[in-house]
Amino acid sequence: MEKINNIVDAIKILKRGQALSFYTNGKKNIIFYKNNIFKIFNDNSKISLNEDELKELYFNMSFYTMNDEDTNDIDIKKDAEYYSYSALKH
């Protein structure tokens, strides 16, 4: 797991298709990039942001690369489909 302290570098990594993690209030969050949107989720919430919003809200956040074992339980495509469906219900 590598620490990334720069939002610009984090965005580059996300746009290459790698998911990253970060921590807020002791909770692990997962972030990935799909269809020009950054998707962030944890056990209790989900959010979709464009690049400008991500930079504004998380400009001084530390991100972490995820090992294969960290991502084995994450099906990004399934999560994206679920969150898209969930958004339609509201």
Secondary structure, 3 states (H helix, E strand, C coil): CCEECCHHHHHHHHHCCCCEEEEECCEEEEEEEECCEEEEECCCCEEEECHHHHHHHHCCCCEEECCHHHHCCCCHHHHHHHHHHHHHHC
